[in-house]
Amino acid sequence: MAEKITASALKSQKNDFVVIDVREDDELEGGKIDGSIHMPLGLSIRNAKKKQIEDLRGKKICTYCGLVIEEILLLMN
């Protein structure tokens, strides 16, 4: 099961995570977390099934979507 992290905790631990923005292209206008990787959710799932993101295995991954981006951006900046 995936663990949850708050925006403030992510801010203080950002260097410990690979941050993946799973929003679709048309949702990116609201901003993004500096250093995050943009990989829409559908593509992320396909890449995982095809074992095309093996370089991320063993790393802490934080994904975010449009539902939380405003809160994260407020706290990260």
PyMOL Python script that loads the backbone (N, CA, C, O; Angstrom):
from pymol import cmd

cmd.read_pdbstr("""\
ATOM      1  N   MET A   1       0.829  -1.174   0.000  1.00  0.00           N
ATOM      2  CA  MET A   1       0.000   0.000   0.000  1.00  0.00           C
ATOM      3  C   MET A   1       0.882   1.249   0.000  1.00  0.00           C
ATOM      4  O   MET A   1       1.916   1.294   0.667  1.00  0.00           O
ATOM      5  N   ALA A   2       0.472   2.224  -0.732  1.00  0.00           N
ATOM      6  CA  ALA A   2       1.228   3.465  -0.831  1.00  0.00           C
ATOM      7  C   ALA A   2       1.026   4.314   0.418  1.00  0.00           C
ATOM      8  O   ALA A   2      -0.061   4.361   0.993  1.00  0.00           O
ATOM      9  N   GLU A   3       2.099   4.982   0.820  1.00  0.00           N
ATOM     10  CA  GLU A   3       2.016   5.917   1.932  1.00  0.00           C
ATOM     11  C   GLU A   3       1.669   7.297   1.403  1.00  0.00           C
ATOM     12  O   GLU A   3       1.953   7.615   0.248  1.00  0.00           O
ATOM     13  N   LYS A   4       1.064   8.106   2.233  1.00  0.00           N
ATOM     14  CA  LYS A   4       0.748   9.483   1.871  1.00  0.00           C
ATOM     15  C   LYS A   4       1.790  10.397   2.499  1.00  0.00           C
ATOM     16  O   LYS A   4       2.357  10.093   3.548  1.00  0.00           O
ATOM     17  N   ILE A   5       2.029  11.526   1.835  1.00  0.00           N
ATOM     18  CA  ILE A   5       2.930  12.532   2.368  1.00  0.00           C
ATOM     19  C   ILE A   5       2.246  13.892   2.215  1.00  0.00           C
ATOM     20  O   ILE A   5       1.607  14.163   1.198  1.00  0.00           O
ATOM     21  N   THR A   6       2.384  14.720   3.207  1.00  0.00           N
ATOM     22  CA  THR A   6       1.788  16.052   3.118  1.00  0.00           C
ATOM     23  C   THR A   6       2.685  16.948   2.270  1.00  0.00           C
ATOM     24  O   THR A   6       3.862  16.655   2.060  1.00  0.00           O
ATOM     25  N   ALA A   7       2.109  18.037   1.791  1.00  0.00           N
ATOM     26  CA  ALA A   7       2.879  18.979   0.987  1.00  0.00           C
ATOM     27  C   ALA A   7       4.041  19.553   1.790  1.00  0.00           C
ATOM     28  O   ALA A   7       5.139  19.717   1.257  1.00  0.00           O
ATOM     29  N   SER A   8       3.812  19.859   3.064  1.00  0.00           N
ATOM     30  CA  SER A   8       4.892  20.423   3.879  1.00  0.00           C
ATOM     31  C   SER A   8       5.998  19.397   4.133  1.00  0.00           C
ATOM     32  O   SER A   8       7.176  19.752   4.150  1.00  0.00           O
ATOM     33  N   ALA A   9       5.632  18.137   4.329  1.00  0.00           N
ATOM     34  CA  ALA A   9       6.648  17.098   4.504  1.00  0.00           C
ATOM     35  C   ALA A   9       7.432  16.891   3.216  1.00  0.00           C
ATOM     36  O   ALA A   9       8.648  16.703   3.250  1.00  0.00           O
ATOM     37  N   LEU A  10       6.738  16.927   2.076  1.00  0.00           N
ATOM     38  CA  LEU A  10       7.435  16.791   0.791  1.00  0.00           C
ATOM     39  C   LEU A  10       8.421  17.928   0.599  1.00  0.00           C
ATOM     40  O   LEU A  10       9.528  17.718   0.103  1.00  0.00           O
ATOM     41  N   LYS A  11       8.029  19.120   0.985  1.00  0.00           N
ATOM     42  CA  LYS A  11       8.918  20.266   0.841  1.00  0.00           C
ATOM     43  C   LYS A  11      10.213  20.046   1.615  1.00  0.00           C
ATOM     44  O   LYS A  11      11.297  20.339   1.109  1.00  0.00           O
ATOM     45  N   SER A  12      10.109  19.541   2.816  1.00  0.00           N
ATOM     46  CA  SER A  12      11.304  19.347   3.638  1.00  0.00           C
ATOM     47  C   SER A  12      12.111  18.106   3.242  1.00  0.00           C
ATOM     48  O   SER A  12      13.279  17.987   3.611  1.00  0.00           O
ATOM     49  N   GLN A  13      11.500  17.185   2.497  1.00  0.00           N
ATOM     50  CA  GLN A  13      12.177  15.940   2.116  1.00  0.00           C
ATOM     51  C   GLN A  13      12.301  15.780   0.608  1.00  0.00           C
ATOM     52  O   GLN A  13      12.557  14.676   0.126  1.00  0.00           O
ATOM     53  N   LYS A  14      12.123  16.866  -0.147  1.00  0.00           N
ATOM     54  CA  LYS A  14      12.040  16.780  -1.609  1.00  0.00           C
ATOM     55  C   LYS A  14      13.220  16.048  -2.241  1.00  0.00           C
ATOM     56  O   LYS A  14      13.040  15.317  -3.215  1.00  0.00           O
ATOM     57  N   ASN A  15      14.410  16.230  -1.707  1.00  0.00           N
ATOM     58  CA  ASN A  15      15.595  15.589  -2.290  1.00  0.00           C
ATOM     59  C   ASN A  15      15.614  14.079  -2.091  1.00  0.00           C
ATOM     60  O   ASN A  15      16.421  13.383  -2.708  1.00  0.00           O
ATOM     61  N   ASP A  16      14.738  13.568  -1.240  1.00  0.00           N
ATOM     62  CA  ASP A  16      14.660  12.125  -0.986  1.00  0.00           C
ATOM     63  C   ASP A  16      13.728  11.407  -1.962  1.00  0.00           C
ATOM     64  O   ASP A  16      13.660  10.178  -1.964  1.00  0.00           O
ATOM     65  N   PHE A  17      13.003  12.176  -2.799  1.00  0.00           N
ATOM     66  CA  PHE A  17      11.967  11.603  -3.656  1.00  0.00           C
ATOM     67  C   PHE A  17      12.202  11.893  -5.132  1.00  0.00           C
ATOM     68  O   PHE A  17      12.809  12.900  -5.496  1.00  0.00           O
ATOM     69  N   VAL A  18      11.709  10.990  -5.974  1.00  0.00           N
ATOM     70  CA  VAL A  18      11.499  11.271  -7.390  1.00  0.00           C
ATOM     71  C   VAL A  18      10.040  11.712  -7.452  1.00  0.00           C
ATOM     72  O   VAL A  18       9.142  10.942  -7.111  1.00  0.00           O
ATOM     73  N   VAL A  19       9.803  12.951  -7.888  1.00  0.00           N
ATOM     74  CA  VAL A  19       8.444  13.504  -7.900  1.00  0.00           C
ATOM     75  C   VAL A  19       7.898  13.408  -9.322  1.00  0.00           C
ATOM     76  O   VAL A  19       8.492  13.939 -10.260  1.00  0.00           O
ATOM     77  N   ILE A  20       6.764  12.726  -9.473  1.00  0.00           N
ATOM     78  CA  ILE A  20       6.159  12.506 -10.788  1.00  0.00           C
ATOM     79  C   ILE A  20       4.800  13.194 -10.843  1.00  0.00           C
ATOM     80  O   ILE A  20       3.921  12.944 -10.018  1.00  0.00           O
ATOM     81  N   ASP A  21       4.652  14.060 -11.831  1.00  0.00           N
ATOM     82  CA  ASP A  21       3.401  14.776 -12.100  1.00  0.00           C
ATOM     83  C   ASP A  21       2.588  13.906 -13.058  1.00  0.00           C
ATOM     84  O   ASP A  21       2.959  13.754 -14.221  1.00  0.00           O
ATOM     85  N   VAL A  22       1.484  13.335 -12.579  1.00  0.00           N
ATOM     86  CA  VAL A  22       0.696  12.404 -13.392  1.00  0.00           C
ATOM     87  C   VAL A  22      -0.485  13.073 -14.094  1.00  0.00           C
ATOM     88  O   VAL A  22      -1.376  12.392 -14.603  1.00  0.00           O
ATOM     89  N   ARG A  23      -0.489  14.416 -14.120  1.00  0.00           N
ATOM     90  CA  ARG A  23      -1.574  15.122 -14.806  1.00  0.00           C
ATOM     91  C   ARG A  23      -1.414  15.011 -16.320  1.00  0.00           C
ATOM     92  O   ARG A  23      -0.323  14.760 -16.832  1.00  0.00           O
ATOM     93  N   GLU A  24      -2.519  15.202 -17.015  1.00  0.00           N
ATOM     94  CA  GLU A  24      -2.508  15.215 -18.475  1.00  0.00           C
ATOM     95  C   GLU A  24      -1.947  16.552 -18.964  1.00  0.00           C
ATOM     96  O   GLU A  24      -1.897  17.521 -18.207  1.00  0.00           O
ATOM     97  N   ASP A  25      -1.527  16.600 -20.226  1.00  0.00           N
ATOM     98  CA  ASP A  25      -0.911  17.798 -20.795  1.00  0.00           C
ATOM     99  C   ASP A  25      -1.771  19.047 -20.612  1.00  0.00           C
ATOM    100  O   ASP A  25      -1.251  20.122 -20.313  1.00  0.00           O
ATOM    101  N   ASP A  26      -3.070  18.907 -20.788  1.00  0.00           N
ATOM    102  CA  ASP A  26      -3.946  20.080 -20.712  1.00  0.00           C
ATOM    103  C   ASP A  26      -4.164  20.580 -19.279  1.00  0.00           C
ATOM    104  O   ASP A  26      -4.837  21.591 -19.078  1.00  0.00           O
ATOM    105  N   GLU A  27      -3.611  19.897 -18.300  1.00  0.00           N
ATOM    106  CA  GLU A  27      -3.758  20.299 -16.903  1.00  0.00           C
ATOM    107  C   GLU A  27      -2.526  21.027 -16.356  1.00  0.00           C
ATOM    108  O   GLU A  27      -2.507  21.410 -15.186  1.00  0.00           O
ATOM    109  N   LEU A  28      -1.513  21.217 -17.177  1.00  0.00           N
ATOM    110  CA  LEU A  28      -0.238  21.731 -16.695  1.00  0.00           C
ATOM    111  C   LEU A  28      -0.174  23.243 -16.534  1.00  0.00           C
ATOM    112  O   LEU A  28       0.815  23.760 -16.015  1.00  0.00           O
ATOM    113  N   GLU A  29      -1.195  23.957 -16.963  1.00  0.00           N
ATOM    114  CA  GLU A  29      -1.167  25.417 -16.914  1.00  0.00           C
ATOM    115  C   GLU A  29      -1.023  25.977 -15.501  1.00  0.00           C
ATOM    116  O   GLU A  29      -0.502  27.079 -15.329  1.00  0.00           O
ATOM    117  N   GLY A  30      -1.468  25.248 -14.503  1.00  0.00           N
ATOM    118  CA  GLY A  30      -1.447  25.730 -13.130  1.00  0.00           C
ATOM    119  C   GLY A  30      -0.086  25.724 -12.476  1.00  0.00           C
ATOM    120  O   GLY A  30       0.048  26.161 -11.333  1.00  0.00           O
ATOM    121  N   GLY A  31       0.933  25.237 -13.174  1.00  0.00           N
ATOM    122  CA  GLY A  31       2.274  25.173 -12.617  1.00  0.00           C
ATOM    123  C   GLY A  31       2.695  23.756 -12.332  1.00  0.00           C
ATOM    124  O   GLY A  31       1.928  22.811 -12.517  1.00  0.00           O
ATOM    125  N   LYS A  32       3.934  23.620 -11.875  1.00  0.00           N
ATOM    126  CA  LYS A  32       4.464  22.300 -11.542  1.00  0.00           C
ATOM    127  C   LYS A  32       5.516  22.439 -10.465  1.00  0.00           C
ATOM    128  O   LYS A  32       6.004  23.540 -10.207  1.00  0.00           O
ATOM    129  N   ILE A  33       5.859  21.359  -9.850  1.00  0.00           N
ATOM    130  CA  ILE A  33       6.915  21.341  -8.843  1.00  0.00           C
ATOM    131  C   ILE A  33       8.248  21.308  -9.578  1.00  0.00           C
ATOM    132  O   ILE A  33       8.455  20.469 -10.455  1.00  0.00           O
ATOM    133  N   ASP A  34       9.150  22.217  -9.224  1.00  0.00           N
ATOM    134  CA  ASP A  34      10.472  22.237  -9.854  1.00  0.00           C
ATOM    135  C   ASP A  34      11.153  20.881  -9.699  1.00  0.00           C
ATOM    136  O   ASP A  34      11.176  20.305  -8.611  1.00  0.00           O
ATOM    137  N   GLY A  35      11.699  20.390 -10.784  1.00  0.00           N
ATOM    138  CA  GLY A  35      12.410  19.119 -10.771  1.00  0.00           C
ATOM    139  C   GLY A  35      11.533  17.892 -10.914  1.00  0.00           C
ATOM    140  O   GLY A  35      12.039  16.771 -10.941  1.00  0.00           O
ATOM    141  N   SER A  36      10.224  18.086 -11.008  1.00  0.00           N
ATOM    142  CA  SER A  36       9.341  16.923 -11.156  1.00  0.00           C
ATOM    143  C   SER A  36       9.388  16.394 -12.585  1.00  0.00           C
ATOM    144  O   SER A  36       9.734  17.118 -13.519  1.00  0.00           O
ATOM    145  N   ILE A  37       9.040  15.140 -12.735  1.00  0.00           N
ATOM    146  CA  ILE A  37       8.970  14.477 -14.034  1.00  0.00           C
ATOM    147  C   ILE A  37       7.508  14.451 -14.458  1.00  0.00           C
ATOM    148  O   ILE A  37       6.649  14.021 -13.688  1.00  0.00           O
ATOM    149  N   HIS A  38       7.218  14.905 -15.670  1.00  0.00           N
ATOM    150  CA  HIS A  38       5.844  14.832 -16.161  1.00  0.00           C
ATOM    151  C   HIS A  38       5.649  13.499 -16.873  1.00  0.00           C
ATOM    152  O   HIS A  38       6.292  13.226 -17.887  1.00  0.00           O
ATOM    153  N   MET A  39       4.753  12.672 -16.332  1.00  0.00           N
ATOM    154  CA  MET A  39       4.426  11.385 -16.925  1.00  0.00           C
ATOM    155  C   MET A  39       2.945  11.132 -16.637  1.00  0.00           C
ATOM    156  O   MET A  39       2.607  10.634 -15.563  1.00  0.00           O
ATOM    157  N   PRO A  40       2.052  11.469 -17.584  1.00  0.00           N
ATOM    158  CA  PRO A  40       0.611  11.277 -17.335  1.00  0.00           C
ATOM    159  C   PRO A  40       0.303   9.887 -16.782  1.00  0.00           C
ATOM    160  O   PRO A  40       1.010   8.922 -17.073  1.00  0.00           O
ATOM    161  N   LEU A  41      -0.745   9.796 -15.994  1.00  0.00           N
ATOM    162  CA  LEU A  41      -1.077   8.566 -15.280  1.00  0.00           C
ATOM    163  C   LEU A  41      -1.171   7.356 -16.204  1.00  0.00           C
ATOM    164  O   LEU A  41      -0.602   6.306 -15.908  1.00  0.00           O
ATOM    165  N   GLY A  42      -1.880   7.494 -17.314  1.00  0.00           N
ATOM    166  CA  GLY A  42      -2.006   6.357 -18.234  1.00  0.00           C
ATOM    167  C   GLY A  42      -0.652   5.882 -18.732  1.00  0.00           C
ATOM    168  O   GLY A  42      -0.404   4.679 -18.808  1.00  0.00           O
ATOM    169  N   LEU A  43       0.220   6.816 -19.071  1.00  0.00           N
ATOM    170  CA  LEU A  43       1.564   6.472 -19.528  1.00  0.00           C
ATOM    171  C   LEU A  43       2.369   5.836 -18.402  1.00  0.00           C
ATOM    172  O   LEU A  43       3.129   4.895 -18.632  1.00  0.00           O
ATOM    173  N   SER A  44       2.205   6.342 -17.198  1.00  0.00           N
ATOM    174  CA  SER A  44       2.911   5.770 -16.044  1.00  0.00           C
ATOM    175  C   SER A  44       2.535   4.306 -15.849  1.00  0.00           C
ATOM    176  O   SER A  44       3.395   3.457 -15.613  1.00  0.00           O
ATOM    177  N   ILE A  45       1.243   4.023 -15.951  1.00  0.00           N
ATOM    178  CA  ILE A  45       0.767   2.643 -15.781  1.00  0.00           C
ATOM    179  C   ILE A  45       1.305   1.750 -16.892  1.00  0.00           C
ATOM    180  O   ILE A  45       1.789   0.649 -16.628  1.00  0.00           O
ATOM    181  N   ARG A  46       1.220   2.225 -18.142  1.00  0.00           N
ATOM    182  CA  ARG A  46       1.755   1.433 -19.266  1.00  0.00           C
ATOM    183  C   ARG A  46       3.250   1.192 -19.114  1.00  0.00           C
ATOM    184  O   ARG A  46       3.726   0.079 -19.336  1.00  0.00           O
ATOM    185  N   ASN A  47       3.992   2.227 -18.736  1.00  0.00           N
ATOM    186  CA  ASN A  47       5.435   2.081 -18.571  1.00  0.00           C
ATOM    187  C   ASN A  47       5.772   1.091 -17.468  1.00  0.00           C
ATOM    188  O   ASN A  47       6.715   0.311 -17.601  1.00  0.00           O
ATOM    189  N   ALA A  48       5.015   1.116 -16.386  1.00  0.00           N
ATOM    190  CA  ALA A  48       5.252   0.174 -15.289  1.00  0.00           C
ATOM    191  C   ALA A  48       4.968  -1.264 -15.739  1.00  0.00           C
ATOM    192  O   ALA A  48       5.742  -2.173 -15.440  1.00  0.00           O
ATOM    193  N   LYS A  49       3.857  -1.467 -16.456  1.00  0.00           N
ATOM    194  CA  LYS A  49       3.517  -2.808 -16.937  1.00  0.00           C
ATOM    195  C   LYS A  49       4.553  -3.340 -17.914  1.00  0.00           C
ATOM    196  O   LYS A  49       4.840  -4.537 -17.930  1.00  0.00           O
ATOM    197  N   LYS A  50       5.113  -2.455 -18.728  1.00  0.00           N
ATOM    198  CA  LYS A  50       6.116  -2.860 -19.718  1.00  0.00           C
ATOM    199  C   LYS A  50       7.536  -2.848 -19.154  1.00  0.00           C
ATOM    200  O   LYS A  50       8.502  -3.085 -19.879  1.00  0.00           O
ATOM    201  N   LYS A  51       7.652  -2.571 -17.856  1.00  0.00           N
ATOM    202  CA  LYS A  51       8.947  -2.500 -17.173  1.00  0.00           C
ATOM    203  C   LYS A  51       9.884  -1.479 -17.815  1.00  0.00           C
ATOM    204  O   LYS A  51      11.088  -1.707 -17.933  1.00  0.00           O
ATOM    205  N   GLN A  52       9.307  -0.348 -18.227  1.00  0.00           N
ATOM    206  CA  GLN A  52      10.093   0.705 -18.863  1.00  0.00           C
ATOM    207  C   GLN A  52      10.505   1.808 -17.896  1.00  0.00           C
ATOM    208  O   GLN A  52      11.087   2.810 -18.311  1.00  0.00           O
ATOM    209  N   ILE A  53      10.212   1.635 -16.628  1.00  0.00           N
ATOM    210  CA  ILE A  53      10.653   2.609 -15.637  1.00  0.00           C
ATOM    211  C   ILE A  53      11.440   1.910 -14.527  1.00  0.00           C
ATOM    212  O   ILE A  53      11.369   2.296 -13.360  1.00  0.00           O
ATOM    213  N   GLU A  54      12.173   0.898 -14.904  1.00  0.00           N
ATOM    214  CA  GLU A  54      12.957   0.125 -13.947  1.00  0.00           C
ATOM    215  C   GLU A  54      14.023   0.967 -13.253  1.00  0.00           C
ATOM    216  O   GLU A  54      14.463   0.630 -12.153  1.00  0.00           O
ATOM    217  N   ASP A  55      14.443   2.070 -13.896  1.00  0.00           N
ATOM    218  CA  ASP A  55      15.444   2.932 -13.278  1.00  0.00           C
ATOM    219  C   ASP A  55      14.915   3.605 -12.007  1.00  0.00           C
ATOM    220  O   ASP A  55      15.697   4.140 -11.222  1.00  0.00           O
ATOM    221  N   LEU A  56      13.598   3.582 -11.801  1.00  0.00           N
ATOM    222  CA  LEU A  56      13.008   4.157 -10.600  1.00  0.00           C
ATOM    223  C   LEU A  56      12.820   3.127  -9.485  1.00  0.00           C
ATOM    224  O   LEU A  56      12.472   3.476  -8.357  1.00  0.00           O
ATOM    225  N   ARG A  57      13.052   1.868  -9.810  1.00  0.00           N
ATOM    226  CA  ARG A  57      12.873   0.802  -8.813  1.00  0.00           C
ATOM    227  C   ARG A  57      13.784   1.065  -7.614  1.00  0.00           C
ATOM    228  O   ARG A  57      14.966   1.374  -7.770  1.00  0.00           O
ATOM    229  N   GLY A  58      13.220   0.939  -6.435  1.00  0.00           N
ATOM    230  CA  GLY A  58      13.985   1.121  -5.213  1.00  0.00           C
ATOM    231  C   GLY A  58      14.067   2.564  -4.742  1.00  0.00           C
ATOM    232  O   GLY A  58      14.622   2.836  -3.677  1.00  0.00           O
ATOM    233  N   LYS A  59      13.527   3.485  -5.514  1.00  0.00           N
ATOM    234  CA  LYS A  59      13.555   4.893  -5.119  1.00  0.00           C
ATOM    235  C   LYS A  59      12.218   5.279  -4.507  1.00  0.00           C
ATOM    236  O   LYS A  59      11.192   4.667  -4.803  1.00  0.00           O
ATOM    237  N   LYS A  60      12.232   6.286  -3.662  1.00  0.00           N
ATOM    238  CA  LYS A  60      10.985   6.818  -3.119  1.00  0.00           C
ATOM    239  C   LYS A  60      10.340   7.664  -4.210  1.00  0.00           C
ATOM    240  O   LYS A  60      10.975   8.558  -4.768  1.00  0.00           O
ATOM    241  N   ILE A  61       9.092   7.381  -4.508  1.00  0.00           N
ATOM    242  CA  ILE A  61       8.379   8.091  -5.570  1.00  0.00           C
ATOM    243  C   ILE A  61       7.178   8.799  -4.962  1.00  0.00           C
ATOM    244  O   ILE A  61       6.425   8.218  -4.181  1.00  0.00           O
ATOM    245  N   CYS A  62       7.015  10.053  -5.330  1.00  0.00           N
ATOM    246  CA  CYS A  62       5.839  10.825  -4.932  1.00  0.00           C
ATOM    247  C   CYS A  62       5.134  11.261  -6.201  1.00  0.00           C
ATOM    248  O   CYS A  62       5.719  11.957  -7.030  1.00  0.00           O
ATOM    249  N   THR A  63       3.890  10.859  -6.358  1.00  0.00           N
ATOM    250  CA  THR A  63       3.110  11.290  -7.522  1.00  0.00           C
ATOM    251  C   THR A  63       2.114  12.353  -7.066  1.00  0.00           C
ATOM    252  O   THR A  63       1.660  12.350  -5.922  1.00  0.00           O
ATOM    253  N   TYR A  64       1.789  13.250  -7.974  1.00  0.00           N
ATOM    254  CA  TYR A  64       0.758  14.228  -7.668  1.00  0.00           C
ATOM    255  C   TYR A  64      -0.080  14.512  -8.893  1.00  0.00           C
ATOM    256  O   TYR A  64       0.361  14.335 -10.029  1.00  0.00           O
ATOM    257  N   CYS A  65      -1.314  14.963  -8.637  1.00  0.00           N
ATOM    258  CA  CYS A  65      -2.254  15.235  -9.714  1.00  0.00           C
ATOM    259  C   CYS A  65      -2.890  16.605  -9.494  1.00  0.00           C
ATOM    260  O   CYS A  65      -2.524  17.315  -8.558  1.00  0.00           O
ATOM    261  N   GLY A  66      -3.823  16.973 -10.336  1.00  0.00           N
ATOM    262  CA  GLY A  66      -4.456  18.274 -10.273  1.00  0.00           C
ATOM    263  C   GLY A  66      -5.230  18.544  -9.003  1.00  0.00           C
ATOM    264  O   GLY A  66      -5.469  19.704  -8.667  1.00  0.00           O
ATOM    265  N   LEU A  67      -5.625  17.514  -8.293  1.00  0.00           N
ATOM    266  CA  LEU A  67      -6.417  17.718  -7.089  1.00  0.00           C
ATOM    267  C   LEU A  67      -5.617  18.339  -5.957  1.00  0.00           C
ATOM    268  O   LEU A  67      -6.193  18.954  -5.060  1.00  0.00           O
ATOM    269  N   VAL A  68      -4.309  18.188  -5.983  1.00  0.00           N
ATOM    270  CA  VAL A  68      -3.492  18.690  -4.877  1.00  0.00           C
ATOM    271  C   VAL A  68      -2.442  19.709  -5.298  1.00  0.00           C
ATOM    272  O   VAL A  68      -1.742  20.247  -4.440  1.00  0.00           O
ATOM    273  N   ILE A  69      -2.312  19.988  -6.576  1.00  0.00           N
ATOM    274  CA  ILE A  69      -1.220  20.835  -7.054  1.00  0.00           C
ATOM    275  C   ILE A  69      -1.252  22.231  -6.460  1.00  0.00           C
ATOM    276  O   ILE A  69      -0.195  22.773  -6.137  1.00  0.00           O
ATOM    277  N   GLU A  70      -2.413  22.831  -6.306  1.00  0.00           N
ATOM    278  CA  GLU A  70      -2.468  24.193  -5.776  1.00  0.00           C
ATOM    279  C   GLU A  70      -1.904  24.260  -4.360  1.00  0.00           C
ATOM    280  O   GLU A  70      -1.137  25.168  -4.040  1.00  0.00           O
ATOM    281  N   GLU A  71      -2.277  23.310  -3.514  1.00  0.00           N
ATOM    282  CA  GLU A  71      -1.752  23.289  -2.141  1.00  0.00           C
ATOM    283  C   GLU A  71      -0.246  23.076  -2.148  1.00  0.00           C
ATOM    284  O   GLU A  71       0.481  23.742  -1.411  1.00  0.00           O
ATOM    285  N   ILE A  72       0.224  22.156  -2.973  1.00  0.00           N
ATOM    286  CA  ILE A  72       1.658  21.864  -3.022  1.00  0.00           C
ATOM    287  C   ILE A  72       2.426  23.087  -3.485  1.00  0.00           C
ATOM    288  O   ILE A  72       3.420  23.461  -2.863  1.00  0.00           O
ATOM    289  N   LEU A  73       1.982  23.720  -4.573  1.00  0.00           N
ATOM    290  CA  LEU A  73       2.695  24.866  -5.095  1.00  0.00           C
ATOM    291  C   LEU A  73       2.749  26.006  -4.088  1.00  0.00           C
ATOM    292  O   LEU A  73       3.768  26.691  -3.994  1.00  0.00           O
ATOM    293  N   LEU A  74       1.688  26.223  -3.342  1.00  0.00           N
ATOM    294  CA  LEU A  74       1.695  27.267  -2.326  1.00  0.00           C
ATOM    295  C   LEU A  74       2.750  27.002  -1.260  1.00  0.00           C
ATOM    296  O   LEU A  74       3.429  27.925  -0.810  1.00  0.00           O
ATOM    297  N   LEU A  75       2.885  25.757  -0.862  1.00  0.00           N
ATOM    298  CA  LEU A  75       3.835  25.425   0.188  1.00  0.00           C
ATOM    299  C   LEU A  75       5.272  25.293  -0.316  1.00  0.00           C
ATOM    300  O   LEU A  75       6.218  25.530   0.437  1.00  0.00           O
ATOM    301  N   MET A  76       5.440  24.914  -1.591  1.00  0.00           N
ATOM    302  CA  MET A  76       6.792  24.707  -2.124  1.00  0.00           C
ATOM    303  C   MET A  76       7.461  26.011  -2.482  1.00  0.00           C
ATOM    304  O   MET A  76       8.687  26.102  -2.417  1.00  0.00           O
ATOM    305  N   ASN A  77       6.709  27.017  -2.855  1.00  0.00           N
ATOM    306  CA  ASN A  77       7.297  28.298  -3.290  1.00  0.00           C
ATOM    307  C   ASN A  77       7.467  29.254  -2.139  1.00  0.00           C
ATOM    308  O   ASN A  77       7.945  30.372  -2.330  1.00  0.00           O
TER     309      ASN A  77
END
""", "prot")
cmd.dss("prot")
cmd.show_as("cartoon", "prot")
cmd.util.cbc("prot")
cmd.orient("prot")
